[in-house]
């Protein structure tokens, strides 16, 4: 890269960073300006413009606000007090955003419940929300009824469908509610550090936790993405991600609505309808989770996949091989990858589109970022401390846990979960000096000399085998390029009394997959310790509502043919061979060497 090109890249990066920081600079914990005020200001400016389109219906900004006002007045009629919480258990629908927007107008928080849950897991989420009321529709009402017997306290169920049993009808009541804004005095005294929403972790390794989203945190999401995406009033942002999660429900919504654009909302992601929707609706951006783009890349070609008006795709978790498909095959001009977590205080953008990077913090701008990487002990699953008791910063190119310094301003504040004990577990003290506090992201990243960060793995997913660390995410990225492999989920399993964990790959395969060819592929591309010892062929990979892979059940089932009905293989000298019960017994006894 020439000096002129390097200077041009740096200018572009710094300009984008300054633009984004300027948009969030006025957010402060003690500010009386709430998320609600940001949205009302957008309504007042663009009242007649389309705000949300869903299944043939469109709400203008004014109509969205009027519907939100009805929900605000309903809450007061139902005697929901300021500071209390209402649970929202619904799929994506036209009034999803107006519901929590309206409740926030009267100082009520909303717990955004994953509508893919049921039974005890759903009851757990409802219980920890502390809500006395739950809003459902015809699709989610049966889920609530199933979970009712597990509730720790009684909850009133309000439905937008036809009421049955103990349900209260919400539709008719809303029609009688006032469509005018409740007076702002109803939320007088609240500040940006008060709770606006509860958004739940995806529960890939256990029951979900409720992250408390203060108004300032939601404002950072929405204003930050409105600036980072350079969204305009003529933009139409395609959203297929669930609105109960921050990426779709706050980042994408903020990019659209705070700049006068519109959200083209779908009930759920559909690979077969994605490109026809994007082209037909004239969308200019879409928001992604990495695996959503992988599904698109594995799908057959369709004419609309290049006949679109897209200028940007933004999201997180995009692997380099899929990134290249997005720009080359699908002709998406620009990708904006970001890094962050729902409950955390670390946020970064890859403004200049460096392939595979999740963000950048160049050394000359280090004071502007609260992010550092600390050396990490994979076996102890804890940061490494030196003789002085302080953590050690990871070297360039070395994987370390990403931590974010907790300070008093809105950008670096850590609010935590509804569960105080769970919140405290995510804070590390006396990290680089006595008395400092840092948020533990639970992610292993590495940073290069130019300041680019690259995702390595989740803490707990990386394991040791033959004395080496194996990053499951990186191995899965390699395996996904093998002939016939459509998806790969990598994890470690215990083998008798052997040290560490052996690598195992859950693969979804199609035509062209051959165990011998796969053996040769991994042998050429991965070091011996990282090559999967076991392979399990899956009909599909179980994912969360935000497309994150579930591993807990796979790890528990391991490689036991008595527990696993799917085809199992073990690595042999020249091929992966069928794992039979006799061979399994020999592996456990040590007669068969791995």
C-alpha positions in Angstrom: 0.0 0.0 0.0 1.4 3.4 -1.0 1.7 6.3 1.4 -1.1 8.1 -0.3 -3.4 5.1 0.0 -2.5 4.6 3.7 -3.2 8.2 4.5 -6.5 8.0 2.6 -7.5 4.9 4.6 -6.6 6.6 7.9 -8.5 9.7 7.0 -11.6 7.6 6.1 -11.3 5.7 9.4 -10.8 8.8 11.6 -13.6 10.7 9.9 -16.1 7.8 10.4 -15.0 7.4 14.1 -15.4 11.2 14.8 -18.8 11.2 13.1 -20.0 8.3 15.2 -18.5 9.7 18.5 -20.1 13.1 17.8 -23.5 11.5 17.4 -23.3 9.9 20.9 -21.3 12.6 22.7 -24.4 14.2 24.4 -25.6 10.9 26.0 -25.0 11.0 29.8 -26.2 8.8 32.7 -27.8 11.7 34.5 -29.4 13.3 31.4 -33.2 13.7 31.5 -33.3 13.0 27.7 -34.5 9.4 27.3 -34.6 7.0 24.4 -38.3 8.0 24.1 -37.4 11.6 23.5 -35.1 10.6 20.6 -37.9 8.7 18.9 -40.5 11.5 19.5 -38.1 14.0 18.0 -37.8 11.7 14.9 -41.6 11.5 14.7 -42.0 15.3 14.9 -39.5 15.8 12.1 -40.6 13.0 9.7 -44.3 12.5 10.7 -45.6 11.7 7.2 -42.8 9.5 6.0 -43.0 5.7 6.1 -41.5 4.3 9.3 -42.2 0.5 9.3 -43.5 -1.8 6.6 -44.7 -5.3 7.4 -46.6 -7.9 5.4 -48.3 -5.3 3.1 -49.0 -2.7 5.8 -47.1 0.5 6.5 -47.0 2.8 9.5 -45.9 6.4 9.0 -43.9 8.0 11.8 -47.1 9.7 12.9 -49.1 6.5 12.9 -46.3 4.6 14.7 -46.4 7.3 17.4 -50.2 7.2 17.7 -50.1 3.5 18.2 -47.4 3.8 20.8 -49.5 6.4 22.6 -52.4 3.9 22.8 -50.1 1.4 24.5 -48.9 4.1 26.9 -52.5 4.9 27.9 -53.3 1.2 28.2 -50.5 0.7 30.7 -51.9 3.5 32.8 -55.4 2.0 32.6 -54.0 -1.4 33.7 -52.3 0.4 36.6 -48.8 -0.5 35.5 -46.7 1.9 37.6 -43.6 3.9 36.5 -40.5 1.8 37.0 -42.4 -1.5 36.6 -41.9 -4.0 33.8 -44.2 -5.5 31.2 -43.1 -8.7 29.3 -43.5 -8.7 25.5 -43.7 -12.2 24.1 -44.4 -11.8 20.4 -42.8 -12.5 17.0 -41.8 -9.7 14.7 -44.9 -7.7 13.8 -46.0 -4.2 12.9 -46.7 -3.1 16.4 -43.7 -4.7 18.2 -41.6 -1.5 18.3 -44.6 0.8 19.1 -45.4 -1.4 22.1 -42.1 -0.9 24.0 -41.8 2.7 22.6 -45.2 3.4 24.0 -44.6 1.8 27.4 -41.4 3.9 27.8 -43.4 7.1 27.4 -44.9 6.5 30.8 -41.7 5.2 32.4 -42.5 1.5 32.1 -39.7 -1.0 31.1 -40.3 -3.8 28.6 -38.8 -7.3 28.8 -38.3 -8.5 25.2 -38.9 -12.3 25.5 -37.6 -14.7 22.9 -40.7 -16.1 21.2 -38.8 -19.3 20.3 -38.8 -20.4 23.9 -41.3 -22.6 25.7 -41.9 -24.5 28.9 -39.5 -24.0 31.8 -37.0 -21.9 29.7 -39.8 -19.4 28.9 -41.1 -19.4 32.5 -37.5 -18.7 33.6 -37.3 -15.6 31.4 -40.7 -14.4 32.5 -39.9 -15.0 36.2 -36.6 -13.0 36.2 -38.3 -10.1 34.4 -40.3 -9.3 37.4 -43.3 -8.4 35.2 -46.9 -8.8 36.3 -48.3 -8.5 32.8 -47.4 -10.3 29.6 -48.4 -9.3 26.1 -48.9 -12.1 23.5 -50.6 -12.7 20.2 -52.3 -15.7 18.6 -49.0 -17.3 17.8 -47.4 -17.0 21.3 -50.4 -17.3 23.5 -50.2 -21.1 23.6 -46.5 -20.8 24.6 -47.4 -18.7 27.6 -50.1 -21.1 28.6 -47.6 -23.9 28.5 -45.2 -22.0 30.7 -47.9 -20.7 33.1 -47.6 -23.7 35.5 -43.9 -22.9 36.0 -44.4 -19.2 36.9 -43.1 -18.1 40.3 -45.9 -15.5 40.6 -49.2 -14.8 38.8 -49.1 -12.9 35.6 -51.9 -11.3 33.7 -51.9 -12.4 30.0 -53.1 -9.8 27.4 -53.6 -11.0 23.8 -53.9 -9.2 20.5 -55.7 -12.3 19.3 -59.1 -13.7 20.2 -59.1 -14.0 24.0 -59.4 -17.6 25.4 -59.5 -18.9 29.0 -57.7 -16.6 31.4 -56.5 -14.2 28.6 -57.5 -10.6 28.5 -58.4 -9.1 25.1 -56.0 -6.2 24.3 -57.2 -5.3 20.8 -60.6 -3.8 21.7 -59.1 -1.9 24.7 -56.4 -0.3 22.5 -59.0 1.1 20.1 -60.6 2.9 23.0 -57.3 4.3 24.3 -56.2 7.9 23.5 -53.9 8.2 20.5 -52.4 11.5 21.8 -49.1 11.6 23.5 -49.2 11.3 27.3 -47.7 14.3 29.0 -43.9 14.1 29.5 -44.5 14.7 33.2 -45.4 11.0 33.4 -41.7 10.1 33.1 -40.4 13.2 34.9 -37.5 12.4 37.2 -36.2 9.5 35.1 -32.7 9.7 33.7 -30.8 7.9 31.0 -29.3 5.5 33.5 -32.8 4.1 34.3 -34.0 0.9 32.6 -35.7 1.0 29.3 -35.6 -2.6 28.2 -34.5 -6.1 29.3 -32.9 -8.0 26.5 -31.9 -11.6 27.1 -28.7 -13.4 26.3 -29.2 -16.3 23.8 -28.6 -19.1 26.3 -26.2 -21.1 24.1 -24.7 -22.7 27.2 -27.5 -22.5 29.7 -30.6 -20.5 30.6 -30.8 -17.0 29.3 -29.9 -14.0 31.5 -31.8 -10.7 31.4 -29.4 -7.8 30.4 -30.7 -4.5 31.8 -30.7 -2.0 28.9 -30.7 1.6 30.3 -32.0 4.4 28.1 -28.4 5.5 27.6 -27.3 2.1 26.4 -30.2 1.9 23.9 -29.4 5.5 22.8 -25.8 4.4 22.1 -27.0 1.5 20.0 -29.5 3.6 18.0 -27.5 6.8 17.6 -24.3 5.0 17.0 -25.6 3.0 14.1 -27.5 6.0 12.7 -24.1 7.6 12.3 -21.9 4.6 11.5 -24.1 3.4 8.6 -24.5 7.0 7.3 -28.1 6.3 6.9 -30.3 8.7 5.0 -34.0 9.6 4.9 -34.4 7.6 1.6 -32.9 4.4 3.1 -35.0 1.3 3.5 -33.4 -1.2 5.9 -34.4 -4.9 5.5 -34.7 -6.5 8.9 -35.3 -10.3 9.3 -33.5 -10.6 12.7 -35.8 -10.9 15.7 -36.7 -7.6 17.3 -36.2 -9.1 20.8 -32.5 -8.9 20.2 -30.3 -5.7 20.1 -28.9 -6.1 16.6 -32.2 -6.1 14.8 -34.3 -4.4 17.4 -32.1 -1.4 18.3 -29.1 -1.2 15.9 -31.1 -1.6 12.7 -34.1 0.3 14.0 -31.9 3.2 15.1 -30.1 3.4 11.8 -33.4 3.8 10.0 -35.7 5.8 12.3 -33.3 8.3 13.7 -32.4 9.5 10.2 -35.8 9.5 8.6 -35.6 6.2 6.8 -37.8 3.1 7.1 -37.7 -0.4 8.4 -38.8 -3.2 6.0 -39.6 -5.8 8.6 -40.2 -9.6 8.1 -41.6 -12.0 10.5 -38.5 -14.2 10.2 -35.6 -14.9 8.0 -36.3 -16.9 4.8 -33.4 -17.8 2.5 -35.7 -18.5 -0.4 -37.5 -15.1 -0.2 -34.5 -12.9 0.9 -33.3 -11.5 -2.4 -36.8 -11.2 -4.0 -37.8 -9.2 -0.9 -34.7 -7.0 -0.9 -35.1 -6.3 -4.7 -38.9 -5.9 -4.6 -38.9 -3.6 -1.6 -36.1 -1.4 -3.0 -34.0 -2.0 0.2 -30.7 -0.1 0.4 -29.3 -1.9 3.5 -29.8 -5.1 5.4 -28.7 -6.1 8.9 -27.1 -9.5 9.4 -25.8 -12.1 11.8 -22.9 -14.0 10.3 -24.7 -17.3 9.9 -27.6 -15.6 8.1 -25.1 -14.7 5.4 -23.7 -18.2 5.4 -27.2 -19.6 4.6 -27.5 -17.2 1.7 -24.1 -18.2 0.4 -25.1 -21.9 0.5 -28.4 -21.3 -1.3 -28.8 -21.8 -5.1 -28.4 -18.8 -7.3 -31.5 -16.6 -8.0 -31.7 -13.7 -10.5 -32.6 -11.2 -7.8 -29.4 -11.7 -5.8 -27.6 -9.1 -7.9 -30.6 -7.1 -9.1 -30.9 -4.9 -6.0 -30.2 -1.4 -4.7 -28.2 -2.4 -1.7 -25.3 -0.1 -0.8 -24.5 -1.6 2.7 -24.8 -4.7 4.8 -24.0 -4.3 8.5 -23.9 -6.7 11.4 -21.5 -9.0 13.2 -20.1 -12.5 13.1 -19.2 -12.6 9.4 -16.5 -15.0 8.5 -14.0 -14.0 5.8 -15.1 -16.7 3.3 -18.7 -15.6 3.6 -17.7 -11.9 3.5 -16.2 -12.5 0.1 -19.3 -14.2 -1.2 -21.4 -11.2 0.0 -19.3 -8.7 -2.0 -18.5 -10.9 -5.0 -21.4 -13.2 -5.6 -24.1 -10.9 -4.3 -22.6 -7.5 -5.4 -23.0 -5.8 -2.0 -20.8 -2.7 -2.3 -19.8 -2.3 1.3 -19.9 -4.4 4.5 -19.8 -2.8 8.0 -18.8 -5.3 10.6 -19.0 -4.4 14.2 -18.2 -5.9 17.6 -20.2 -5.6 20.8 -22.4 -7.5 23.2 -25.9 -6.8 24.5 -24.9 -6.3 28.1 -21.3 -5.1 27.7 -19.5 -1.8 27.4 -17.2 -2.6 24.4 -18.2 -1.5 21.0 -16.1 -1.2 17.8 -16.6 -0.8 14.1 -14.6 -2.0 11.1 -15.1 1.2 9.3 -12.7 0.6 6.4 -13.8 -2.9 5.6 -10.7 -4.9 6.4 -11.6 -8.5 5.5 -12.3 -10.6 8.6 -11.7 -7.8 11.2 -14.4 -7.0 13.7 -13.2 -3.5 14.6 -10.1 -1.4 14.9 -8.4 0.7 17.6 -5.1 2.0 16.2 -2.5 2.7 18.8 -2.4 6.5 18.1 -6.1 6.7 19.0 -5.9 4.3 22.0 -7.2 6.9 24.5 -10.5 7.0 22.7 -11.1 3.3 23.3 -11.7 1.5 26.6 -10.9 -1.9 25.1 -7.8 -4.1 25.8 -6.8 -7.7 25.4 -5.4 -9.6 28.4 -3.5 -12.8 28.4 -5.7 -15.8 29.0 -5.2 -19.2 30.5 -7.5 -21.6 28.5 -7.3 -24.4 31.0 -8.1 -22.3 34.0 -10.5 -20.2 31.9 -9.2 -17.0 33.6 -7.0 -14.1 32.7 -3.3 -14.5 33.5 -1.9 -12.3 36.3 1.8 -11.5 36.8 3.9 -11.5 40.0 2.5 -8.1 41.0 -1.1 -9.5 40.8 -1.9 -7.4 37.7 -3.2 -8.8 34.4 -0.8 -8.9 31.4 -1.7 -7.3 28.1 -1.7 -9.7 25.1 1.0 -9.2 22.5 0.2 -8.3 18.9 -1.1 -11.5 17.2 -1.7 -13.3 20.5 -5.2 -14.3 21.5 -6.5 -12.7 24.7 -9.7 -12.0 26.4 -11.3 -8.7 25.4 -12.1 -6.5 28.4 -13.7 -3.1 28.6 -12.7 -0.5 31.3 -15.7 0.6 33.4 -15.9 4.4 34.0 -18.6 6.8 34.8 -19.6 8.0 31.3 -22.4 6.5 29.2 -20.0 4.8 26.6 -18.1 2.9 29.2 -20.7 2.3 31.9 -21.7 -1.3 32.7 -25.3 -1.8 33.9 -25.3 -5.5 34.0 -28.1 -8.1 34.4 -31.4 -8.2 36.4 -29.5 -10.8 38.5 -27.0 -8.8 40.6 -24.8 -11.8 41.3 -24.5 -12.6 37.6 -23.6 -9.0 36.9 -20.7 -9.1 39.5 -19.3 -12.2 37.9 -18.6 -10.3 34.7 -16.5 -7.6 36.4 -12.7 -8.0 36.9 -11.0 -5.8 39.5 -7.4 -4.6 39.9 -6.6 -5.4 36.3 -3.8 -3.0 35.3 -3.8 -0.9 38.5 -5.3 -1.0 41.9 -9.0 -0.1 42.1 -9.7 -0.3 38.3 -12.7 -2.3 37.0 -13.1 -4.0 33.6 -16.0 -5.8 32.0 -15.2 -9.4 30.9 -16.6 -9.9 27.4 -16.0 -13.7 27.5 -14.6 -13.4 23.9 -11.1 -14.2 22.8 -9.8 -11.8 20.2 -6.4 -11.0 18.7 -5.1 -7.6 17.5 -2.6 -7.0 14.7 0.0 -4.2 14.6 -2.4 -1.9 12.7 -4.9 -2.1 15.4 -7.4 -4.4 13.7 -9.2 -6.9 16.0 -10.1 -10.4 14.9 -12.6 -12.7 16.7 -11.0 -16.0 17.8 -13.5 -17.8 20.0 -15.8 -17.7 23.0 -14.2 -18.4 26.4 -15.1 -22.0 27.2 -15.3 -23.0 23.5 -11.5 -22.9 23.0 -10.0 -26.0 24.4 -6.6 -27.7 24.8 -5.5 -30.8 23.0 -2.0 -32.3 22.9 -0.8 -29.2 24.8 -2.1 -26.7 22.2 -5.0 -24.3 22.3 -7.7 -25.1 19.7 -10.0 -22.2 18.7 -13.3 -23.8 17.6 -14.4 -20.8 15.7 -11.3 -20.7 13.6 -11.4 -24.4 12.9 -15.0 -24.3 11.9 -14.2 -21.5 9.5 -11.6 -23.8 7.8 -13.9 -26.8 7.8 -16.7 -24.8 6.1 -14.6 -24.7 3.0 -14.2 -28.4 2.7 -15.9 -30.1 -0.3 -19.5 -31.0 0.5 -19.5 -29.3 3.9 -22.4 -26.8 4.2 -22.0 -25.9 7.9 -19.6 -26.8 10.7 -19.9 -26.6 14.5 -16.7 -27.5 16.3 -16.4 -28.3 20.0 -14.2 -30.4 22.4 -15.1 -33.7 24.1 -13.5 -35.5 27.0 -11.9 -38.9 26.1 -11.5 -41.2 29.1 -8.6 -39.9 31.3 -6.7 -38.2 28.5 -5.5 -34.6 29.2 -7.5 -31.9 27.5 -10.4 -32.4 25.1 -10.4 -33.9 21.6 -11.8 -31.9 18.7 -15.2 -32.9 17.3 -17.0 -31.5 14.4 -20.7 -31.5 13.8 -21.1 -31.2 10.1 -24.1 -30.6 7.8 -23.0 -32.1 4.5 -24.4 -32.4 0.9 -23.3 -33.9 -2.3 -19.5 -34.1 -2.7 -18.7 -35.0 0.9 -16.3 -37.9 1.2 -14.6 -38.9 4.5 -11.3 -39.6 2.7 -11.3 -36.3 0.9 -12.3 -34.5 4.1 -9.4 -36.2 5.9 -7.0 -35.0 3.2 -8.5 -31.5 3.3 -8.1 -31.0 7.0 -4.6 -32.6 6.9 -3.5 -30.0 4.4 -5.0 -27.0 6.1 -4.9 -27.6 9.9 -2.1 -28.5 12.3 -2.4 -32.1 13.7 -3.7 -30.9 17.1 -6.5 -28.9 15.5 -7.8 -31.6 13.1 -11.1 -33.0 14.3 -10.6 -36.3 16.0 -14.4 -37.1 15.7 -17.0 -36.1 13.1 -20.8 -36.2 13.6 -23.0 -35.8 10.5 -26.0 -33.7 11.5 -29.3 -33.2 9.6 -29.1 -29.5 10.7 -27.3 -27.4 13.4 -29.4 -26.2 16.2 -29.2 -22.4 16.6 -30.6 -19.7 18.8 -33.1 -17.1 17.5 -30.1 -15.0 16.5 -28.4 -17.8 14.6 -25.8 -18.6 17.2 -24.8 -22.3 17.3 -25.8 -24.4 20.3 -23.1 -26.7 21.6 -24.2 -27.8 25.1 -26.2 -30.8 24.0 -23.5 -31.9 21.5 -20.8 -31.7 24.1 -22.9 -33.7 26.5 -23.6 -36.5 24.0 -20.0 -36.6 23.0 -19.0 -39.5 20.6 -20.9 -42.3 22.2 -22.6 -44.4 19.5 -25.1 -45.5 22.2 -26.3 -41.9 22.7 -25.9 -40.5 19.2 -28.1 -41.7 16.4 -26.3 -39.6 13.8 -23.5 -41.1 11.8 -20.2 -40.9 13.7 -16.6 -41.0 12.4 -13.2 -41.1 14.0 -10.0 -40.0 12.2 -7.9 -42.8 10.9 -4.5 -42.8 9.1 -6.0 -42.0 5.6 -9.7 -41.4 6.1 -12.4 -40.8 8.7 -13.8 -44.3 9.5 -17.2 -45.3 11.0 -17.2 -45.2 14.8 -18.7 -48.5 15.9 -19.5 -49.5 19.5 -16.5 -52.0 19.6 -14.2 -49.2 18.3 -15.7 -46.8 20.9 -14.8 -49.3 23.7 -11.3 -49.6 22.4 -10.9 -45.8 22.4 -12.0 -45.6 26.0 -9.7 -48.4 27.1 -6.8 -46.9 25.3 -6.4 -49.9 23.0 -7.2 -47.7 20.0 -4.9 -44.7 19.9 -6.1 -41.3 18.8 
